[in-house]
């Protein structure tokens, strides 16, 4: 999930290097998914990849995908991640990061996926933002499923990934090119 995002698309590239039998890539963003599709057709012409437009918040749609795909491993990278935007839109953060993650965790358990990897954030540690709190809830829920499930639920946390969508580096570069100033959100 979240296959067309910066972390998701890099996961896709890395997974394809292992020549999986089949890879299903899911994202709700049509344009970034189209761009990923073009890139992969050139870089991995023999790979068997199915591109799926869908939203992890839609349980019925995700259930149909799981029935069709019968995945062995699920990498769940779909999430809203921009802290200020999620502070201003908490209901969307909860829907995507909590409900969407719950849907994917529950379906992975139901369809007896071998491993489920939740891509989380360092902001889930003692969260001070809506985004961090919603990701922490997703972590707790996924980890709670390890008891009594045949699926192994794993969480991995990323910090500020240089060059990822929303990374501060492209913003600083643009601000420097325009003669400054640099926007700093915290005095320290």
C-alpha positions in Angstrom: 0.0 0.0 0.0 1.2 3.6 -0.5 3.2 2.2 -3.4 3.5 5.4 -5.3 4.8 7.5 -2.4 8.5 8.1 -1.8 9.0 5.2 0.7 6.5 2.9 -1.0 8.0 3.3 -4.4 11.5 2.6 -3.1 10.1 -0.5 -1.5 8.7 -1.5 -4.8 12.0 -1.1 -6.6 13.9 -3.0 -3.9 11.3 -5.8 -3.9 11.5 -6.1 -7.7 15.3 -6.8 -7.4 14.3 -10.1 -5.7 12.2 -11.1 -8.7 9.0 -11.9 -7.0 6.5 -14.1 -8.7 3.9 -11.3 -8.6 3.8 -7.8 -7.1 0.6 -5.9 -6.4 1.2 -2.2 -6.0 -1.6 -0.2 -4.4 -2.0 3.6 -4.1 -4.9 6.0 -4.3 -2.9 8.6 -6.2 -3.6 8.2 -10.0 -0.8 10.4 -11.3 2.1 9.2 -9.1 0.9 5.6 -9.8 1.0 6.3 -13.6 4.5 7.7 -13.2 5.6 4.6 -11.3 4.1 2.4 -13.9 6.1 4.1 -16.7 9.3 3.9 -14.7 8.9 0.2 -13.8 8.0 -0.7 -17.4 11.4 0.6 -18.4 13.5 -0.5 -15.4 11.8 -3.9 -14.9 10.3 -4.9 -18.2 9.9 -8.6 -17.3 8.4 -8.0 -13.8 4.9 -9.2 -13.2 3.4 -6.1 -11.5 -0.3 -5.3 -11.1 -1.1 -1.6 -10.5 -4.2 -1.1 -8.3 -5.8 2.2 -7.6 -7.6 2.0 -4.3 -7.9 3.4 -0.8 -7.0 1.5 2.3 -10.0 3.2 4.0 -12.4 1.2 1.8 -12.7 -2.2 3.5 -14.7 -3.9 0.8 -12.3 -2.8 -1.9 -9.3 -4.0 0.1 -11.1 -7.3 0.8 -11.6 -7.9 -2.9 -8.0 -7.1 -3.5 -6.8 -9.5 -0.9 -9.1 -12.2 -2.3 -7.6 -11.6 -5.7 -3.9 -11.2 -4.7 -3.6 -13.7 -1.9 -0.4 -12.0 -0.8 2.4 -13.7 1.1 3.7 -10.4 2.5 2.1 -7.0 2.9 4.1 -3.8 3.1 1.7 -1.1 4.4 3.1 2.3 3.6 -0.1 4.2 2.9 -0.6 7.1 5.3 -0.9 10.8 5.7 2.4 12.0 7.0 2.6 15.8 6.9 2.5 17.0 10.5 1.0 20.5 10.1 -1.6 19.3 7.6 -2.7 16.5 9.8 -2.9 18.8 12.8 -5.3 20.9 10.8 -7.2 17.8 9.4 -7.3 15.3 12.3 -10.3 13.4 11.1 -8.5 12.6 7.8 -5.4 11.5 9.7 -7.5 9.1 11.8 -9.4 7.7 8.8 -6.2 7.0 6.8 -3.6 6.2 9.4 -5.8 4.4 12.0 -8.8 3.0 10.1 -6.8 2.3 6.9 -4.1 0.5 8.9 -6.7 -1.4 10.9 -8.3 -2.5 7.7 -5.0 -3.8 6.3 -4.0 -5.5 9.6 -7.4 -7.2 10.0 -7.4 -8.4 6.4 -3.8 -9.6 6.6 -4.8 -11.7 9.6 -8.0 -12.9 7.9 -6.2 -14.0 4.7 -3.3 -15.5 6.7 -0.6 -13.4 5.2 2.8 -14.6 6.4 4.2 -11.2 7.3 2.7 -7.7 7.6 5.2 -4.8 7.7 3.8 -1.5 8.9 5.8 1.5 7.8 5.7 4.0 10.7 7.5 7.1 11.8 9.8 8.3 14.5 7.0 10.8 15.3 5.1 7.9 16.9 7.5 7.9 19.8 5.9 9.9 22.6 3.7 11.7 19.9 3.2 15.4 20.1 1.2 15.7 16.9 -2.0 14.2 15.4 0.1 12.4 12.7 2.4 10.9 15.3 -0.5 9.8 17.5 -2.4 8.2 14.7 0.7 6.3 13.6 1.3 5.2 17.2 -2.3 3.9 17.4 -1.7 1.9 14.2 1.5 0.4 15.6 -0.2 -0.6 18.9 -3.1 -2.2 16.9 -0.8 -4.1 14.6 1.4 -5.3 17.4 -1.6 -6.5 19.4 -2.5 -8.9 16.6 0.7 -10.9 17.0 -1.0 -12.7 19.9 -3.2 -15.4 18.4 -2.5 -14.7 14.7 -0.5 -16.8 12.2 0.6 -13.5 10.6 3.8 -11.9 11.9 3.2 -8.2 12.4 6.3 -6.0 12.2 6.7 -2.3 12.6 9.5 -0.2 11.2 10.0 3.4 11.9 11.5 5.9 9.5 12.9 9.3 10.5 13.2 12.3 8.2 14.1 10.6 4.9 16.2 12.9 2.8 14.6 13.4 -0.6 11.3 11.9 0.3 8.0 13.7 -0.5 7.7 16.6 1.9 11.4 16.4 3.0 12.9 19.6 4.2 15.9 19.4 1.8 14.0 20.3 -1.4 12.2 23.2 0.5 15.5 24.6 1.8 17.1 24.2 -1.7 14.3 26.2 -3.2 14.4 28.9 -0.5 18.2 29.2 -0.9 17.8 29.5 -4.7 15.3 32.3 -4.2 17.7 34.2 -1.9 16.2 33.0 1.4 15.1 33.1 4.2 15.0 29.5 5.3 11.9 28.6 7.1 12.7 27.0 10.5 9.8 25.7 12.5 11.6 25.3 15.8 14.1 27.8 17.3 16.5 25.0 18.4 
